[in-house]
Amino acid sequence: VGKAVEILGAEIKVILPNNSALKIPAYAKPPTGGIAGRGIVLGKQNEAILDQVLTSENLEAGFLVATSGEGTPPDLLIGEVEEVKLAAGQVWKQAKIRLAIPEKLDFVFFVTKY
């Protein structure tokens, strides 16, 4: 999952979810199915973070993170929760995400209508 931002001849520049310019509504899914929590995937210091997840939501390492369908096609895999971060007294918790795609891609598939 990413966003095409520039066409350079035969190449297309795509920003990935670890870029601070991209925000993706998403949800976390446990191995047992269902939805464990909703939030926004955004880039912070070159890492992808699932942010703004309510502290009451059950969110654990190993849960998959996918697009929610708000502004993007639904259920596209973004990555997997590596670590859950919760600061004392905060309304939200965050999760560090290991992206499902490598940093350098040779071929991509673009969804233009959904």
Secondary structure, 3 states (H helix, E strand, C coil): CCEEEEEECCEEEEECCCCCCCEEEEEEECCCCCCCEEEEEEEECCEEEEEEEECCCCCCCCCEEEECCCCCCCCCEEEEEEEEECCCCCCEEEEEEEECCCCCCCCCCCCCCC
